[in-house]
Amino acid sequence: MPTFRRPAAFGGMGRDPLWQIEDSQISGDLEAVQDSATHVSIMPRATMLLEKYETALANTQNDWQKVG
């Protein structure tokens, strides 16, 4: 992660926090796709309406942990 994006707690200058979620919390209509060595995107498992995807993401809100 570039220094300007990395939070100070991780040796950077970024102001935005990092978040994590356990793989087991991503299920149903969602899947975790590792799109680089250090990043995972939460994607729809299949083509769906945006509203359904947004609802599925919102249902994970309480499972995310702030790490920096």
N, CA, C and O atoms as a Maestro MAE file, in Angstrom:
{
 s_m_m2io_version
 :::
 2.0.0
}

f_m_ct {
 s_m_title
 :::
 protein
 m_atom[272] {
  # First column is atom index #
  i_m_mmod_type
  r_m_x_coord
  r_m_y_coord
  r_m_z_coord
  i_m_residue_number
  s_m_chain_name
  s_m_pdb_residue_name
  s_m_pdb_atom_name
  i_m_atomic_number
  :::
  1 25 0.854 -1.165 0.000 1 A "MET " " N  " 7
  2 3 0.000 0.000 0.000 1 A "MET " " CA " 6
  3 2 0.905 1.234 0.000 1 A "MET " " C  " 6
  4 15 1.860 1.302 0.774 1 A "MET " " O  " 8
  5 25 0.613 2.200 -0.854 2 A "PRO " " N  " 7
  6 3 1.430 3.414 -0.897 2 A "PRO " " CA " 6
  7 2 1.411 4.145 0.447 2 A "PRO " " C  " 6
  8 15 0.397 4.141 1.146 2 A "PRO " " O  " 8
  9 25 2.515 4.760 0.798 3 A "THR " " N  " 7
  10 3 2.639 5.466 2.071 3 A "THR " " CA " 6
  11 2 1.534 6.494 2.271 3 A "THR " " C  " 6
  12 15 1.030 6.655 3.382 3 A "THR " " O  " 8
  13 25 1.154 7.192 1.203 4 A "PHE " " N  " 7
  14 3 0.136 8.239 1.353 4 A "PHE " " CA " 6
  15 2 -1.249 7.670 1.651 4 A "PHE " " C  " 6
  16 15 -2.125 8.413 2.094 4 A "PHE " " O  " 8
  17 25 -1.473 6.369 1.421 5 A "ARG " " N  " 7
  18 3 -2.763 5.727 1.712 5 A "ARG " " CA " 6
  19 2 -2.719 4.953 3.029 5 A "ARG " " C  " 6
  20 15 -3.760 4.737 3.649 5 A "ARG " " O  " 8
  21 25 -1.537 4.537 3.460 6 A "ARG " " N  " 7
  22 3 -1.379 3.706 4.655 6 A "ARG " " CA " 6
  23 2 -1.589 4.555 5.910 6 A "ARG " " C  " 6
  24 15 -1.005 5.632 6.021 6 A "ARG " " O  " 8
  25 25 -2.408 4.093 6.856 7 A "PRO " " N  " 7
  26 3 -2.619 4.836 8.100 7 A "PRO " " CA " 6
  27 2 -1.316 4.985 8.890 7 A "PRO " " C  " 6
  28 15 -0.397 4.177 8.751 7 A "PRO " " O  " 8
  29 25 -1.251 6.024 9.712 8 A "ALA " " N  " 7
  30 3 -0.065 6.281 10.528 8 A "ALA " " CA " 6
  31 2 0.296 5.078 11.398 8 A "ALA " " C  " 6
  32 15 1.477 4.810 11.621 8 A "ALA " " O  " 8
  33 25 -0.702 4.356 11.889 9 A "ALA " " N  " 7
  34 3 -0.445 3.176 12.722 9 A "ALA " " CA " 6
  35 2 0.353 2.107 11.982 9 A "ALA " " C  " 6
  36 15 0.931 1.214 12.601 9 A "ALA " " O  " 8
  37 25 0.381 2.203 10.654 10 A "PHE " " N  " 7
  38 3 1.113 1.248 9.825 10 A "PHE " " CA " 6
  39 2 2.274 1.922 9.092 10 A "PHE " " C  " 6
  40 15 2.725 1.436 8.055 10 A "PHE " " O  " 8
  41 25 2.758 3.052 9.642 11 A "GLY " " N  " 7
  42 3 3.918 3.720 9.084 11 A "GLY " " CA " 6
  43 2 3.647 4.606 7.887 11 A "GLY " " C  " 6
  44 15 4.571 4.931 7.141 11 A "GLY " " O  " 8
  45 25 2.406 5.003 7.688 12 A "GLY " " N  " 7
  46 3 2.065 5.832 6.537 12 A "GLY " " CA " 6
  47 2 1.590 7.213 6.922 12 A "GLY " " C  " 6
  48 15 1.735 7.651 8.063 12 A "GLY " " O  " 8
  49 25 1.018 7.889 5.943 13 A "MET " " N  " 7
  50 3 0.508 9.247 6.140 13 A "MET " " CA " 6
  51 2 -0.992 9.346 5.862 13 A "MET " " C  " 6
  52 15 -1.567 10.429 5.970 13 A "MET " " O  " 8
  53 25 -1.627 8.239 5.508 14 A "GLY " " N  " 7
  54 3 -3.044 8.257 5.165 14 A "GLY " " CA " 6
  55 2 -3.932 8.532 6.360 14 A "GLY " " C  " 6
  56 15 -3.579 8.216 7.496 14 A "GLY " " O  " 8
  57 25 -5.080 9.119 6.097 15 A "ARG " " N  " 7
  58 3 -6.035 9.447 7.160 15 A "ARG " " CA " 6
  59 2 -7.185 8.448 7.238 15 A "ARG " " C  " 6
  60 15 -7.916 8.421 8.228 15 A "ARG " " O  " 8
  61 25 -7.352 7.630 6.204 16 A "ASP " " N  " 7
  62 3 -8.453 6.665 6.196 16 A "ASP " " CA " 6
  63 2 -8.031 5.385 6.911 16 A "ASP " " C  " 6
  64 15 -6.890 4.946 6.766 16 A "ASP " " O  " 8
  65 25 -8.937 4.779 7.683 17 A "PRO " " N  " 7
  66 3 -8.600 3.545 8.395 17 A "PRO " " CA " 6
  67 2 -8.595 2.330 7.469 17 A "PRO " " C  " 6
  68 15 -9.110 2.376 6.352 17 A "PRO " " O  " 8
  69 25 -8.007 1.257 7.955 18 A "LEU " " N  " 7
  70 3 -8.084 -0.044 7.292 18 A "LEU " " CA " 6
  71 2 -9.120 -0.872 8.030 18 A "LEU " " C  " 6
  72 15 -9.302 -0.731 9.240 18 A "LEU " " O  " 8
  73 25 -9.797 -1.738 7.286 19 A "TRP " " N  " 7
  74 3 -10.833 -2.588 7.859 19 A "TRP " " CA " 6
  75 2 -10.576 -4.029 7.461 19 A "TRP " " C  " 6
  76 15 -9.983 -4.295 6.416 19 A "TRP " " O  " 8
  77 25 -11.023 -4.960 8.296 20 A "GLN " " N  " 7
  78 3 -10.912 -6.376 7.963 20 A "GLN " " CA " 6
  79 2 -12.189 -7.096 8.364 20 A "GLN " " C  " 6
  80 15 -12.949 -6.636 9.216 20 A "GLN " " O  " 8
  81 25 -12.400 -8.241 7.721 21 A "ILE " " N  " 7
  82 3 -13.554 -9.081 8.019 21 A "ILE " " CA " 6
  83 2 -13.104 -10.527 7.865 21 A "ILE " " C  " 6
  84 15 -12.281 -10.830 7.001 21 A "ILE " " O  " 8
  85 25 -13.621 -11.401 8.672 22 A "GLU " " N  " 7
  86 3 -13.296 -12.825 8.571 22 A "GLU " " CA " 6
  87 2 -13.910 -13.401 7.300 22 A "GLU " " C  " 6
  88 15 -15.040 -13.070 6.942 22 A "GLU " " O  " 8
  89 25 -13.162 -14.260 6.628 23 A "ASP " " N  " 7
  90 3 -13.659 -14.898 5.403 23 A "ASP " " CA " 6
  91 2 -15.009 -15.570 5.620 23 A "ASP " " C  " 6
  92 15 -15.869 -15.551 4.740 23 A "ASP " " O  " 8
  93 25 -15.189 -16.159 6.788 24 A "SER " " N  " 7
  94 3 -16.425 -16.898 7.063 24 A "SER " " CA " 6
  95 2 -17.655 -15.992 7.077 24 A "SER " " C  " 6
  96 15 -18.778 -16.481 6.964 24 A "SER " " O  " 8
  97 25 -17.461 -14.682 7.215 25 A "GLN " " N  " 7
  98 3 -18.582 -13.742 7.228 25 A "GLN " " CA " 6
  99 2 -19.037 -13.363 5.818 25 A "GLN " " C  " 6
  100 15 -20.087 -12.743 5.647 25 A "GLN " " O  " 8
  101 25 -18.251 -13.732 4.818 26 A "ILE " " N  " 7
  102 3 -18.591 -13.434 3.425 26 A "ILE " " CA " 6
  103 2 -19.197 -14.696 2.823 26 A "ILE " " C  " 6
  104 15 -18.485 -15.655 2.526 26 A "ILE " " O  " 8
  105 25 -20.498 -14.689 2.649 27 A "SER " " N  " 7
  106 3 -21.186 -15.879 2.136 27 A "SER " " CA " 6
  107 2 -22.464 -15.446 1.430 27 A "SER " " C  " 6
  108 15 -22.705 -14.254 1.236 27 A "SER " " O  " 8
  109 25 -23.264 -16.406 1.057 28 A "GLY " " N  " 7
  110 3 -24.530 -16.092 0.399 28 A "GLY " " CA " 6
  111 2 -24.313 -15.427 -0.946 28 A "GLY " " C  " 6
  112 15 -23.712 -16.014 -1.845 28 A "GLY " " O  " 8
  113 25 -24.802 -14.200 -1.086 29 A "ASP " " N  " 7
  114 3 -24.723 -13.466 -2.348 29 A "ASP " " CA " 6
  115 2 -23.364 -12.820 -2.592 29 A "ASP " " C  " 6
  116 15 -23.141 -12.246 -3.658 29 A "ASP " " O  " 8
  117 25 -22.442 -12.905 -1.612 30 A "LEU " " N  " 7
  118 3 -21.143 -12.249 -1.729 30 A "LEU " " CA " 6
  119 2 -20.009 -13.260 -1.803 30 A "LEU " " C  " 6
  120 15 -20.131 -14.390 -1.330 30 A "LEU " " O  " 8
  121 25 -18.894 -12.832 -2.410 31 A "GLU " " N  " 7
  122 3 -17.675 -13.629 -2.381 31 A "GLU " " CA " 6
  123 2 -16.486 -12.690 -2.253 31 A "GLU " " C  " 6
  124 15 -16.521 -11.553 -2.723 31 A "GLU " " O  " 8
  125 25 -15.436 -13.184 -1.611 32 A "ALA " " N  " 7
  126 3 -14.197 -12.429 -1.466 32 A "ALA " " CA " 6
  127 2 -13.267 -12.834 -2.603 32 A "ALA " " C  " 6
  128 15 -12.996 -14.018 -2.803 32 A "ALA " " O  " 8
  129 25 -12.778 -11.835 -3.349 33 A "VAL " " N  " 7
  130 3 -11.891 -12.080 -4.488 33 A "VAL " " CA " 6
  131 2 -10.573 -11.366 -4.224 33 A "VAL " " C  " 6
  132 15 -10.537 -10.139 -4.128 33 A "VAL " " O  " 8
  133 25 -9.485 -12.134 -4.104 34 A "GLN " " N  " 7
  134 3 -8.175 -11.517 -3.900 34 A "GLN " " CA " 6
  135 2 -7.710 -10.958 -5.232 34 A "GLN " " C  " 6
  136 15 -7.394 -11.711 -6.153 34 A "GLN " " O  " 8
  137 25 -7.669 -9.626 -5.335 35 A "ASP " " N  " 7
  138 3 -7.336 -8.990 -6.607 35 A "ASP " " CA " 6
  139 2 -5.894 -8.491 -6.668 35 A "ASP " " C  " 6
  140 15 -5.462 -7.967 -7.695 35 A "ASP " " O  " 8
  141 25 -5.151 -8.651 -5.580 36 A "SER " " N  " 7
  142 3 -3.709 -8.404 -5.569 36 A "SER " " CA " 6
  143 2 -3.144 -9.143 -4.364 36 A "SER " " C  " 6
  144 15 -3.889 -9.758 -3.600 36 A "SER " " O  " 8
  145 25 -1.854 -9.083 -4.198 37 A "ALA " " N  " 7
  146 3 -1.227 -9.791 -3.080 37 A "ALA " " CA " 6
  147 2 -1.664 -9.244 -1.724 37 A "ALA " " C  " 6
  148 15 -1.583 -9.946 -0.715 37 A "ALA " " O  " 8
  149 25 -2.122 -8.003 -1.695 38 A "THR " " N  " 7
  150 3 -2.450 -7.360 -0.423 38 A "THR " " CA " 6
  151 2 -3.873 -6.813 -0.341 38 A "THR " " C  " 6
  152 15 -4.188 -6.051 0.574 38 A "THR " " O  " 8
  153 25 -4.735 -7.190 -1.283 39 A "HIS " " N  " 7
  154 3 -6.082 -6.606 -1.296 39 A "HIS " " CA " 6
  155 2 -7.115 -7.638 -1.707 39 A "HIS " " C  " 6
  156 15 -6.876 -8.470 -2.582 39 A "HIS " " O  " 8
  157 25 -8.261 -7.569 -1.063 40 A "VAL " " N  " 7
  158 3 -9.401 -8.426 -1.396 40 A "VAL " " CA " 6
  159 2 -10.607 -7.527 -1.647 40 A "VAL " " C  " 6
  160 15 -10.856 -6.591 -0.887 40 A "VAL " " O  " 8
  161 25 -11.349 -7.808 -2.700 41 A "SER " " N  " 7
  162 3 -12.593 -7.090 -2.988 41 A "SER " " CA " 6
  163 2 -13.773 -7.985 -2.650 41 A "SER " " C  " 6
  164 15 -13.723 -9.196 -2.866 41 A "SER " " O  " 8
  165 25 -14.820 -7.398 -2.129 42 A "ILE " " N  " 7
  166 3 -16.046 -8.130 -1.836 42 A "ILE " " CA " 6
  167 2 -16.972 -7.908 -3.028 42 A "ILE " " C  " 6
  168 15 -17.425 -6.792 -3.283 42 A "ILE " " O  " 8
  169 25 -17.242 -8.987 -3.749 43 A "MET " " N  " 7
  170 3 -17.962 -8.919 -5.019 43 A "MET " " CA " 6
  171 2 -19.275 -9.696 -4.925 43 A "MET " " C  " 6
  172 15 -19.434 -10.548 -4.052 43 A "MET " " O  " 8
  173 25 -20.210 -9.402 -5.823 44 A "PRO " " N  " 7
  174 3 -21.409 -10.244 -5.899 44 A "PRO " " CA " 6
  175 2 -21.024 -11.623 -6.440 44 A "PRO " " C  " 6
  176 15 -20.207 -11.725 -7.356 44 A "PRO " " O  " 8
  177 25 -21.603 -12.667 -5.883 45 A "ARG " " N  " 7
  178 3 -21.304 -14.035 -6.325 45 A "ARG " " CA " 6
  179 2 -21.833 -14.289 -7.739 45 A "ARG " " C  " 6
  180 15 -21.276 -15.100 -8.478 45 A "ARG " " O  " 8
  181 25 -22.893 -13.601 -8.103 46 A "ALA " " N  " 7
  182 3 -23.506 -13.734 -9.429 46 A "ALA " " CA " 6
  183 2 -24.073 -12.370 -9.814 46 A "ALA " " C  " 6
  184 15 -24.181 -11.478 -8.973 46 A "ALA " " O  " 8
  185 25 -24.429 -12.214 -11.065 47 A "THR " " N  " 7
  186 3 -25.043 -10.968 -11.514 47 A "THR " " CA " 6
  187 2 -26.326 -10.726 -10.724 47 A "THR " " C  " 6
  188 15 -27.161 -11.620 -10.580 47 A "THR " " O  " 8
  189 25 -26.467 -9.498 -10.212 48 A "MET " " N  " 7
  190 3 -27.652 -9.152 -9.425 48 A "MET " " CA " 6
  191 2 -27.890 -7.656 -9.530 48 A "MET " " C  " 6
  192 15 -27.023 -6.904 -9.975 48 A "MET " " O  " 8
  193 25 -29.059 -7.241 -9.122 49 A "LEU " " N  " 7
  194 3 -29.373 -5.815 -9.074 49 A "LEU " " CA " 6
  195 2 -28.473 -5.124 -8.055 49 A "LEU " " C  " 6
  196 15 -28.105 -5.711 -7.038 49 A "LEU " " O  " 8
  197 25 -28.128 -3.882 -8.337 50 A "LEU " " N  " 7
  198 3 -27.292 -3.105 -7.430 50 A "LEU " " CA " 6
  199 2 -27.891 -3.069 -6.029 50 A "LEU " " C  " 6
  200 15 -27.161 -3.187 -5.044 50 A "LEU " " O  " 8
  201 25 -29.189 -2.909 -5.927 51 A "GLU " " N  " 7
  202 3 -29.845 -2.837 -4.624 51 A "GLU " " CA " 6
  203 2 -29.631 -4.114 -3.818 51 A "GLU " " C  " 6
  204 15 -29.441 -4.057 -2.603 51 A "GLU " " O  " 8
  205 25 -29.662 -5.265 -4.486 52 A "LYS " " N  " 7
  206 3 -29.451 -6.539 -3.788 52 A "LYS " " CA " 6
  207 2 -28.011 -6.633 -3.289 52 A "LYS " " C  " 6
  208 15 -27.768 -7.078 -2.167 52 A "LYS " " O  " 8
  209 25 -27.054 -6.211 -4.123 53 A "TYR " " N  " 7
  210 3 -25.642 -6.205 -3.735 53 A "TYR " " CA " 6
  211 2 -25.417 -5.263 -2.547 53 A "TYR " " C  " 6
  212 15 -24.730 -5.620 -1.590 53 A "TYR " " O  " 8
  213 25 -25.992 -4.076 -2.611 54 A "GLU " " N  " 7
  214 3 -25.843 -3.116 -1.518 54 A "GLU " " CA " 6
  215 2 -26.426 -3.657 -0.222 54 A "GLU " " C  " 6
  216 15 -25.855 -3.449 0.849 54 A "GLU " " O  " 8
  217 25 -27.551 -4.344 -0.305 55 A "THR " " N  " 7
  218 3 -28.166 -4.938 0.882 55 A "THR " " CA " 6
  219 2 -27.280 -6.033 1.456 55 A "THR " " C  " 6
  220 15 -27.097 -6.114 2.671 55 A "THR " " O  " 8
  221 25 -26.729 -6.875 0.587 56 A "ALA " " N  " 7
  222 3 -25.834 -7.944 1.042 56 A "ALA " " CA " 6
  223 2 -24.607 -7.354 1.739 56 A "ALA " " C  " 6
  224 15 -24.186 -7.852 2.783 56 A "ALA " " O  " 8
  225 25 -24.034 -6.297 1.164 57 A "LEU " " N  " 7
  226 3 -22.892 -5.628 1.804 57 A "LEU " " CA " 6
  227 2 -23.297 -5.026 3.146 57 A "LEU " " C  " 6
  228 15 -22.580 -5.168 4.136 57 A "LEU " " O  " 8
  229 25 -24.435 -4.360 3.178 58 A "ALA " " N  " 7
  230 3 -24.903 -3.731 4.413 58 A "ALA " " CA " 6
  231 2 -25.098 -4.764 5.519 58 A "ALA " " C  " 6
  232 15 -24.893 -4.463 6.695 58 A "ALA " " O  " 8
  233 25 -25.491 -5.970 5.150 59 A "ASN " " N  " 7
  234 3 -25.696 -7.026 6.139 59 A "ASN " " CA " 6
  235 2 -24.400 -7.483 6.794 59 A "ASN " " C  " 6
  236 15 -24.444 -8.188 7.802 59 A "ASN " " O  " 8
  237 25 -23.244 -7.101 6.248 60 A "THR " " N  " 7
  238 3 -21.949 -7.456 6.846 60 A "THR " " CA " 6
  239 2 -21.409 -6.334 7.732 60 A "THR " " C  " 6
  240 15 -20.346 -6.485 8.335 60 A "THR " " O  " 8
  241 25 -22.114 -5.228 7.819 61 A "GLN " " N  " 7
  242 3 -21.593 -4.033 8.490 61 A "GLN " " CA " 6
  243 2 -21.066 -4.310 9.897 61 A "GLN " " C  " 6
  244 15 -19.997 -3.816 10.255 61 A "GLN " " O  " 8
  245 25 -21.781 -5.077 10.691 62 A "ASN " " N  " 7
  246 3 -21.368 -5.333 12.074 62 A "ASN " " CA " 6
  247 2 -20.210 -6.317 12.184 62 A "ASN " " C  " 6
  248 15 -19.662 -6.497 13.271 62 A "ASN " " O  " 8
  249 25 -19.827 -6.955 11.083 63 A "ASP " " N  " 7
  250 3 -18.759 -7.955 11.105 63 A "ASP " " CA " 6
  251 2 -17.375 -7.375 10.810 63 A "ASP " " C  " 6
  252 15 -16.369 -8.057 11.005 63 A "ASP " " O  " 8
  253 25 -17.312 -6.136 10.347 64 A "TRP " " N  " 7
  254 3 -16.038 -5.504 10.001 64 A "TRP " " CA " 6
  255 2 -15.353 -4.987 11.257 64 A "TRP " " C  " 6
  256 15 -16.003 -4.491 12.177 64 A "TRP " " O  " 8
  257 25 -14.017 -5.113 11.281 65 A "GLN " " N  " 7
  258 3 -13.219 -4.608 12.398 65 A "GLN " " CA " 6
  259 2 -12.217 -3.590 11.879 65 A "GLN " " C  " 6
  260 15 -11.531 -3.830 10.885 65 A "GLN " " O  " 8
  261 25 -12.139 -2.469 12.548 66 A "LYS " " N  " 7
  262 3 -11.176 -1.428 12.198 66 A "LYS " " CA " 6
  263 2 -9.801 -1.867 12.703 66 A "LYS " " C  " 6
  264 15 -9.652 -2.211 13.876 66 A "LYS " " O  " 8
  265 25 -8.801 -1.855 11.825 67 A "VAL " " N  " 7
  266 3 -7.460 -2.298 12.223 67 A "VAL " " CA " 6
  267 2 -6.428 -1.174 12.173 67 A "VAL " " C  " 6
  268 15 -5.269 -1.399 12.523 67 A "VAL " " O  " 8
  269 25 -6.797 -0.027 11.768 68 A "GLY " " N  " 7
  270 3 -5.823 1.068 11.750 68 A "GLY " " CA " 6
  271 2 -6.365 2.290 11.093 68 A "GLY " " C  " 6
  272 15 -5.668 3.300 10.998 68 A "GLY " " O  " 8
  :::
 }
 m_bond[271] {
  # First column is bond index #
  i_m_from
  i_m_to
  i_m_order
  :::
  1 1 2 1
  2 2 3 1
  3 3 4 2
  4 3 5 1
  5 5 6 1
  6 6 7 1
  7 7 8 2
  8 7 9 1
  9 9 10 1
  10 10 11 1
  11 11 12 2
  12 11 13 1
  13 13 14 1
  14 14 15 1
  15 15 16 2
  16 15 17 1
  17 17 18 1
  18 18 19 1
  19 19 20 2
  20 19 21 1
  21 21 22 1
  22 22 23 1
  23 23 24 2
  24 23 25 1
  25 25 26 1
  26 26 27 1
  27 27 28 2
  28 27 29 1
  29 29 30 1
  30 30 31 1
  31 31 32 2
  32 31 33 1
  33 33 34 1
  34 34 35 1
  35 35 36 2
  36 35 37 1
  37 37 38 1
  38 38 39 1
  39 39 40 2
  40 39 41 1
  41 41 42 1
  42 42 43 1
  43 43 44 2
  44 43 45 1
  45 45 46 1
  46 46 47 1
  47 47 48 2
  48 47 49 1
  49 49 50 1
  50 50 51 1
  51 51 52 2
  52 51 53 1
  53 53 54 1
  54 54 55 1
  55 55 56 2
  56 55 57 1
  57 57 58 1
  58 58 59 1
  59 59 60 2
  60 59 61 1
  61 61 62 1
  62 62 63 1
  63 63 64 2
  64 63 65 1
  65 65 66 1
  66 66 67 1
  67 67 68 2
  68 67 69 1
  69 69 70 1
  70 70 71 1
  71 71 72 2
  72 71 73 1
  73 73 74 1
  74 74 75 1
  75 75 76 2
  76 75 77 1
  77 77 78 1
  78 78 79 1
  79 79 80 2
  80 79 81 1
  81 81 82 1
  82 82 83 1
  83 83 84 2
  84 83 85 1
  85 85 86 1
  86 86 87 1
  87 87 88 2
  88 87 89 1
  89 89 90 1
  90 90 91 1
  91 91 92 2
  92 91 93 1
  93 93 94 1
  94 94 95 1
  95 95 96 2
  96 95 97 1
  97 97 98 1
  98 98 99 1
  99 99 100 2
  100 99 101 1
  101 101 102 1
  102 102 103 1
  103 103 104 2
  104 103 105 1
  105 105 106 1
  106 106 107 1
  107 107 108 2
  108 107 109 1
  109 109 110 1
  110 110 111 1
  111 111 112 2
  112 111 113 1
  113 113 114 1
  114 114 115 1
  115 115 116 2
  116 115 117 1
  117 117 118 1
  118 118 119 1
  119 119 120 2
  120 119 121 1
  121 121 122 1
  122 122 123 1
  123 123 124 2
  124 123 125 1
  125 125 126 1
  126 126 127 1
  127 127 128 2
  128 127 129 1
  129 129 130 1
  130 130 131 1
  131 131 132 2
  132 131 133 1
  133 133 134 1
  134 134 135 1
  135 135 136 2
  136 135 137 1
  137 137 138 1
  138 138 139 1
  139 139 140 2
  140 139 141 1
  141 141 142 1
  142 142 143 1
  143 143 144 2
  144 143 145 1
  145 145 146 1
  146 146 147 1
  147 147 148 2
  148 147 149 1
  149 149 150 1
  150 150 151 1
  151 151 152 2
  152 151 153 1
  153 153 154 1
  154 154 155 1
  155 155 156 2
  156 155 157 1
  157 157 158 1
  158 158 159 1
  159 159 160 2
  160 159 161 1
  161 161 162 1
  162 162 163 1
  163 163 164 2
  164 163 165 1
  165 165 166 1
  166 166 167 1
  167 167 168 2
  168 167 169 1
  169 169 170 1
  170 170 171 1
  171 171 172 2
  172 171 173 1
  173 173 174 1
  174 174 175 1
  175 175 176 2
  176 175 177 1
  177 177 178 1
  178 178 179 1
  179 179 180 2
  180 179 181 1
  181 181 182 1
  182 182 183 1
  183 183 184 2
  184 183 185 1
  185 185 186 1
  186 186 187 1
  187 187 188 2
  188 187 189 1
  189 189 190 1
  190 190 191 1
  191 191 192 2
  192 191 193 1
  193 193 194 1
  194 194 195 1
  195 195 196 2
  196 195 197 1
  197 197 198 1
  198 198 199 1
  199 199 200 2
  200 199 201 1
  201 201 202 1
  202 202 203 1
  203 203 204 2
  204 203 205 1
  205 205 206 1
  206 206 207 1
  207 207 208 2
  208 207 209 1
  209 209 210 1
  210 210 211 1
  211 211 212 2
  212 211 213 1
  213 213 214 1
  214 214 215 1
  215 215 216 2
  216 215 217 1
  217 217 218 1
  218 218 219 1
  219 219 220 2
  220 219 221 1
  221 221 222 1
  222 222 223 1
  223 223 224 2
  224 223 225 1
  225 225 226 1
  226 226 227 1
  227 227 228 2
  228 227 229 1
  229 229 230 1
  230 230 231 1
  231 231 232 2
  232 231 233 1
  233 233 234 1
  234 234 235 1
  235 235 236 2
  236 235 237 1
  237 237 238 1
  238 238 239 1
  239 239 240 2
  240 239 241 1
  241 241 242 1
  242 242 243 1
  243 243 244 2
  244 243 245 1
  245 245 246 1
  246 246 247 1
  247 247 248 2
  248 247 249 1
  249 249 250 1
  250 250 251 1
  251 251 252 2
  252 251 253 1
  253 253 254 1
  254 254 255 1
  255 255 256 2
  256 255 257 1
  257 257 258 1
  258 258 259 1
  259 259 260 2
  260 259 261 1
  261 261 262 1
  262 262 263 1
  263 263 264 2
  264 263 265 1
  265 265 266 1
  266 266 267 1
  267 267 268 2
  268 267 269 1
  269 269 270 1
  270 270 271 1
  271 271 272 2
  :::
 }
}
